[in-house]
Amino acid sequence: MVSKQDKAYYEQLWADLGVDVPLHDQLIRGLAVLERRLHRKQKNRPEKMDYFNKVLNDLHGHRIAEMVEHKKQGGKVVGSYCVFIPEDMVLAADGIHVGLCAGSSFPVQEAEKVLPRNTCPLIKSSFGYKYIKACPYTEASDLIVGETTCDGKTKMFEILEDYHPTYVIEVPQRKNSRNQDVFTAELLDFKLQLENLTGNKITAENLKNATSKVENKFKALQRLFKLRQADPAPISGLDVLTITQIGFQDDVKRFTQQVNALCDELEERVRDGVGVAPKGAPRILISGSPMSLPNWRLHSMLEKAGAVVVCEESCVGTRLFSYTSEPQSDSLEDQIAAIGQRHMSINCACFTPNQGRIDDVLRMAEEYQVDGVIHYTLQFCHTFNNEGTKMEQALDTAGIPLLRVEADYSDDDSGQLKTRVEAFLELLEDKKTNVE
Ligand code: BJ8
């Protein structure tokens, strides 16, 4: 709970950034209700979740104050919506990188005054937050960096440029050496852009330090996910979503320390056989479009129904942290090329062909001992939706049950979704009973 004094201080900060404070107040009240609904009823949560709960409760407070202080000292804030934007390059230029809000239905209706209604909700939400000036992170960003991953986003960024300083990085759509070079060239341009924005040079040394910080964060998240492979699972999927979400906004070093402290506790839990659901509870892997705060209802439904989500093959999951860069030399160009390679390894549905993502899901289904996979697509996300067909074939061949879900950010279809989720869990139980 934020004190009255802090609230007044934060309101002034938000107003100074240009945030519509009364509108933002409505948003924050909605998020607080959601936080209570999602987390308070969870049982047997790890104690080290305390830090992440506090940050979630104060999501637009303390961290925004840190950003404002950084800006007062002449520093810059760079916002983005995609894991293709290298956080380490921003840090190397002494900037703060922040993953911007894009998961709420709150600004969608307003966004539809400008964007076509038949657009993915993530795109409408991203744009909508800027349009209604309700997100302090967006308003704190000196530059928003977009990417050409899907058509909807690409065209939205052209419109966003009219509202906010925006820079777009081209992401090629085939994984080959020619496109690898194209992406590296894009990152070299991005380096210049960052140097112009911040007035700071990106050198081999400061980039190396920044990469090591960011990749330590990735390694902490890899450690966290590996611990979820245990049965019983030591942490809920909802808590892991909270953690990954905070990782897009929090200070890199502090976040990494907190994730590692949590992992120490989870290691003890695994050793002692302590879980958030009983051993043998249905284990689910969710694969597909990202699930940004507060779009977490699928996890909530599954875990309320007695299942446990043990892995997200998603950009709020494994796609975020699975790759690290290994530059062969200390030259700046080689380091940037290695960062390019790290990002071109991500198996996003924007690539064609994208067999790597299907292979990832098959491998993870085994590693995380999953009983079933949910293929999750945001409405009008054609890349992931189309890829669902090949995923379905591959999982069918491997004998892994799959449920395909397509949803937007509204709660209108929650009843129907809950029925489908429960039927899927029953099917998994029946399958287990028949095998036993
Ligand atoms: S690396 S998944 S964060 S692009 S859901 S806007 S694809 S229509 S979010 Fe993504 Fe980067 Fe890929 Fe990850 Fe378009 Fe689909 Fe919407 Fe999407």
Residues whose N, C-alpha, C, O or C-beta is under 5 A from the ligand:
A	BS01	BJ8	Y81 C82 V83 F84 C120 L122 I123 T149 C150 G152 K153 S289 C315 C348 L378 F380 C381 H382
